[in-house]
Amino acid sequence: LELARMSPTDASVRKDLTAALRARHAGHPALSAVIAQFPLEKAADPSEVAGRIARWLSFQPNEIYFMPGRGAGRLVDMNPALDVMRLEVGGARMPLSLVSAEKNLVPLPEGHFLRRKVEDARSLAAFAESEPSEALRLLVTSFGRPLTVQEVKDHFAGIVPEERWTTFWTAARKNRQVLVSGSAKSARVTWSD
């Protein structure tokens, strides 16, 4: 990128930059579509175009992302020609521009509660049924911060049926490592090691 900034008209630098991007992102499912949409050979500013390519390729199709206010979902489509990618959350596909995706999507690491909810909701539901306090521990430690009771309930939606919420919550709270401070839905839930 630095060579492209210093020599923006040098054709060999553009070829080297394209080769470096192809090597760096080899195996990315959208690599060909992104490079076809943003050809470095014809760009007025190759370093700017290479930056845009890298921004697109920072997202992975079929990966799980969290969108605050919407929940966790799978990135099902990337279309750089239309400047749109689609996140599937709860069966609905939400279109996002690259800028919107960069501002709102948070990749979820392996083992994260919300990732498990998307990938294997049945086993997570069985885990919550058999080990309520451990399921709560998984949720709170996945976020790495205290959650409100309302956030806990929202994240367990679809895992713990509404009619079983009170039973689940009562069982989960019995663990001495679960600390609840405050009252009602705004009470903060933490896990003490």
C-alpha positions as CSV (number, residue, x, y, z in Angstrom):
1,L,0.0,0.0,0.0
2,E,2.8,2.4,0.8
3,L,4.5,1.7,-2.6
4,A,1.1,2.3,-4.3
5,R,0.8,5.7,-2.5
6,M,4.3,6.7,-3.6
7,S,4.0,5.4,-7.1
8,P,0.3,5.5,-8.0
9,T,0.9,5.2,-11.8
10,D,3.4,2.4,-11.7
11,A,1.8,-0.7,-13.4
12,S,4.1,-3.2,-11.7
13,V,3.2,-1.8,-8.2
14,R,-0.5,-2.3,-9.0
15,K,0.2,-5.9,-10.1
16,D,2.2,-6.6,-7.0
17,L,-0.6,-5.0,-4.8
18,T,-3.2,-7.2,-6.5
19,A,-1.0,-10.3,-6.0
20,A,-0.5,-9.4,-2.3
21,L,-4.2,-9.0,-1.8
22,R,-4.9,-12.3,-3.5
23,A,-2.3,-14.1,-1.4
24,R,-3.4,-12.4,1.9
25,H,-7.1,-13.3,1.3
26,A,-6.7,-16.6,-0.5
27,G,-9.7,-18.8,0.2
28,H,-12.1,-15.9,0.9
29,P,-15.4,-16.8,-0.9
30,A,-16.0,-13.2,-2.1
31,L,-12.4,-12.4,-3.2
32,S,-13.1,-12.7,-6.9
33,A,-16.3,-10.6,-6.8
34,V,-14.6,-7.9,-4.7
35,I,-11.5,-7.6,-6.9
36,A,-13.7,-7.6,-10.0
37,Q,-15.7,-4.7,-8.6
38,F,-12.7,-2.7,-7.6
39,P,-10.0,-3.3,-10.2
40,L,-6.6,-1.9,-9.1
41,E,-5.3,-1.7,-12.6
42,K,-7.8,1.0,-13.6
43,A,-8.0,2.9,-10.3
44,A,-7.0,6.6,-10.1
45,D,-5.8,6.0,-6.5
46,P,-4.8,2.3,-6.1
47,S,-4.1,2.7,-2.4
48,E,-7.7,3.9,-1.8
49,V,-9.1,1.1,-3.8
50,A,-6.9,-1.5,-2.1
51,G,-8.1,-0.2,1.2
52,R,-11.7,-0.6,0.1
53,I,-11.0,-4.2,-1.0
54,A,-9.4,-5.0,2.4
55,R,-12.5,-3.5,4.2
56,W,-14.8,-5.7,2.2
57,L,-12.7,-8.8,2.8
58,S,-12.7,-8.2,6.5
59,F,-16.2,-9.7,6.5
60,Q,-16.7,-13.5,5.9
61,P,-19.8,-15.0,4.3
62,N,-21.4,-17.7,6.6
63,E,-19.7,-16.2,9.7
64,I,-21.8,-15.2,12.8
65,Y,-22.0,-11.6,13.7
66,F,-23.9,-9.7,16.5
67,M,-25.8,-6.6,15.6
68,P,-26.8,-4.6,18.7
69,G,-30.6,-4.2,18.8
70,R,-31.2,-7.0,16.4
71,G,-29.2,-10.0,17.8
72,A,-26.9,-12.5,16.3
73,G,-27.1,-13.8,12.8
74,R,-25.2,-15.3,9.9
75,L,-23.8,-13.2,7.0
76,V,-25.5,-14.9,4.1
77,D,-24.7,-12.6,1.1
78,M,-22.0,-10.1,0.1
79,N,-22.5,-8.1,-3.1
80,P,-19.9,-5.4,-3.6
81,A,-21.4,-4.4,-7.0
82,L,-24.5,-3.2,-5.1
83,D,-22.6,-2.2,-2.0
84,V,-24.8,-4.6,0.1
85,M,-24.3,-7.5,2.4
86,R,-27.1,-9.4,4.1
87,L,-27.3,-10.6,7.7
88,E,-29.9,-13.2,8.4
89,V,-31.3,-12.8,11.9
90,G,-34.2,-14.9,13.0
91,G,-35.2,-15.8,9.4
92,A,-35.2,-12.2,8.2
93,R,-32.4,-10.9,5.9
94,M,-31.3,-7.4,6.7
95,P,-29.4,-5.5,4.0
96,L,-26.4,-3.5,5.2
97,S,-24.0,-1.2,3.3
98,L,-20.3,-1.7,3.9
99,V,-20.2,1.4,6.1
100,S,-23.2,0.2,8.1
101,A,-21.7,-3.2,8.5
102,E,-18.4,-1.8,9.8
103,K,-20.3,0.4,12.4
104,N,-22.7,-2.3,13.6
105,L,-21.5,-5.8,13.1
106,V,-19.4,-7.5,15.8
107,P,-17.8,-10.9,14.9
108,L,-18.6,-13.5,17.5
109,P,-15.8,-15.9,18.5
110,E,-16.1,-19.6,18.9
111,G,-17.9,-20.6,22.1
112,H,-19.8,-17.3,22.5
113,F,-23.3,-17.8,23.8
114,L,-24.9,-16.0,20.9
115,R,-22.8,-17.9,18.3
116,R,-24.0,-21.2,19.9
117,K,-27.5,-19.9,19.8
118,V,-27.3,-19.4,16.0
119,E,-25.3,-22.5,15.2
120,D,-27.0,-25.1,17.5
121,A,-30.0,-23.7,19.4
122,R,-31.3,-27.2,20.3
123,S,-28.2,-28.2,22.3
124,L,-28.0,-24.8,23.9
125,A,-31.7,-25.2,25.0
126,A,-31.0,-28.6,26.4
127,F,-27.9,-27.2,28.2
128,A,-30.0,-24.4,29.7
129,E,-32.7,-26.9,30.8
130,S,-30.2,-29.2,32.5
131,E,-27.7,-26.6,33.8
132,P,-29.5,-23.2,34.2
133,S,-26.7,-21.5,36.2
134,E,-24.0,-22.7,33.9
135,A,-26.0,-21.5,30.9
136,L,-26.2,-18.1,32.6
137,R,-22.5,-18.2,33.3
138,L,-21.8,-18.8,29.6
139,L,-23.9,-15.9,28.7
140,V,-22.4,-13.4,31.1
141,T,-18.8,-14.5,30.5
142,S,-19.4,-14.4,26.7
143,F,-20.1,-10.7,27.0
144,G,-17.4,-10.0,29.5
145,R,-19.5,-7.4,31.3
146,P,-22.6,-7.3,33.6
147,L,-25.9,-7.7,31.9
148,T,-29.3,-6.5,33.0
149,V,-32.0,-9.0,33.8
150,Q,-33.9,-7.8,30.6
151,E,-30.8,-8.4,28.5
152,V,-30.4,-11.9,30.0
153,K,-34.1,-12.6,29.2
154,D,-33.8,-11.3,25.7
155,H,-30.7,-13.4,24.9
156,F,-32.4,-16.5,26.3
157,A,-35.5,-15.9,24.1
158,G,-35.9,-18.9,21.8
159,I,-33.7,-21.0,24.1
160,V,-35.9,-20.9,27.2
161,P,-39.6,-20.8,26.4
162,E,-41.5,-17.8,27.8
163,E,-43.7,-20.0,30.0
164,R,-40.5,-21.6,31.6
165,W,-38.6,-18.3,32.1
166,T,-39.5,-17.9,35.8
167,T,-38.5,-21.5,36.6
168,F,-35.3,-21.1,34.7
169,W,-34.4,-17.8,36.3
170,T,-35.1,-19.0,39.8
171,A,-32.9,-22.1,39.3
172,A,-30.1,-20.0,37.7
173,R,-30.1,-17.5,40.5
174,K,-29.6,-20.1,43.2
175,N,-26.0,-20.5,42.3
176,R,-23.9,-18.5,44.8
177,Q,-21.7,-17.1,42.0
178,V,-24.6,-15.3,40.4
179,L,-24.8,-11.8,41.7
180,V,-27.9,-9.7,41.1
181,S,-27.8,-6.1,42.2
182,G,-30.8,-3.8,41.8
183,S,-34.4,-4.6,41.2
184,A,-36.7,-5.5,38.4
185,K,-35.6,-5.7,34.8
186,S,-32.8,-3.2,35.2
187,A,-31.0,-5.2,37.9
188,R,-27.4,-6.0,36.9
189,V,-26.4,-9.7,36.7
190,T,-22.7,-10.6,37.1
191,W,-20.9,-13.9,37.6
192,S,-18.3,-14.0,40.4
193,D,-15.4,-16.5,39.9
